[in-house]
Amino acid sequence: MAAIWAGIDAGKTHHHCVAIDESGRRLLSRRVANDEPELLELLTDVLGLSDEVTWGIDLADGGAALAIAILINHDQPVHYLSGRAIHRASESYRGEGKTDAKDAAVIADQVRIRRDLRPLRPGDETVIDLKILTGRRIDLVADRTRTVNRLRAQLTGIFPGLERALDLTNKGPLTLLTGYQAPAAIRRLGAKRLETWLRNRKVLRAGRLAEAAVEAAERQHTSLPGEKLTAQMVHTLAKEVMALNDQVAELDKLIEARFRDHRHFDVITSMPGLSIILGAEFLAATGGDMAVFGSPDRLAGFGGVAPVPRDSGNISGTLRRPQRYNRRLQRVLYTSALFSIRRNDESRRFYDRKRAEGKRHTQAVLALARRRVNVLWALLRDGRCYELVPPAPLAA
C-alpha cells in the first residue's frame, strides 16, 4: 500500500483526524472523542488504509497525551507541529474559514511535505516527573510574586515606612506582619518586647528587625483611613506568602530527589551556574536527549539564545533575536549564565570581553549563554562533568 499521512487537531474532549494520500486527497475525516476505545478504533481504521502511516499533532501533552501514548505504544511515528506553525501554514491553503477539519488537513499535509519536524518519543519517567514538578513550582512562584505585590500595596496604604524597611520575601518580616501591621501597635509594644515576640517564633536577627520596625513606627503617628481592615488583609496576605514559601520549599525537595535519579544529574549540576532547580528545568524543557536536536546550534535555537539573520536586498549581516523558541529553556540558559558570571572566573572574563566590545548587558549575557550551550552539549555527549581545564585529547 502507498504511504499516507494523518493529522490530528487535538482538543480537550474531542479530536479531529484527517488522513491524506501523496496527492493530498482526503481519505478519511473524522471527529473522535478523547477516549481510548474511540482512539483505538480510529487507529485501526487509518491503518486499514495503509500500513505506512505518518502522524502529526498540534499538542505535545495535555489533552493530546492519551492519543500520543496510544500511537507511540503501537509503534506509530508521530510528529509535533506548534499551533503558530499551523496558523501560518493555513494562510497558504484555499479558503479563509477555520475549522477543526481544515486544521487537521493542514497538519497532515505539513507532515507530508516537511522534513524538519520534531518526532515525539516515549518520555523518560524521571523527565516527565520533573516536567510536572517544575511546572507546578513555576505556578507557585508566580502565585507568591502576585501575593507579595498585593501585600506591598496594602501595607503601603497604611504604613509606607514599614513597607520600605522590610524585605517581604524573607520569613522574619512576614512573621512580624502576622502579628503587627500598624505603627501605633508597634510603638506600644516597643523594641525589646517585639524582639522577644520574634525570638519566640524563631526569627533570625530578631533584634535588628524589631529596631527597624519601631524606628519606622516612630516616624509615623498618623492613622490612615481604613487602617483596621487593611491591617487584617495584611495579616492574611502575610500568612498566604508564608504558606506558599513552605509549598515551594517542599516542592524543591521533591525536585531534587527526583533529579538525582537521572543519569545526567552530576553532569548538569557540575556546570557553573546550573543549580539543582535550573538543572531540573533544563531536563524538563529538553527531555535530556541531545540526539533529538542533532547539534548544539539547534539546541541554542530552541532555547532562544542564537540570533537569526534578518537580511533583505542589499542589507546583509543583520541579526535579531528569534521569535520562536522555548521560553522556559531560554530563562534557564539566561539565568544560569547570569549566575556563572558571579561564580566562575572564565564566565566573568567572557562577559567583560563582550562588554568591552560594546555589547549591552543583556547582549553579553546572551552571548555567554550561547557559548555555554556548546560546553553543556559536549559534556552531555561525552558523559563527563565540567572541569576548568578540559582533558587533553588522546593521541592518534
Summary of the structure (lengths in Angstrom):
residues: 396
radius of gyration: 27.7
end to end distance: 50.1
largest distance: 88.1
contacts: 1182
relative contact order: 0.07
helix: 60%
strand: 9%
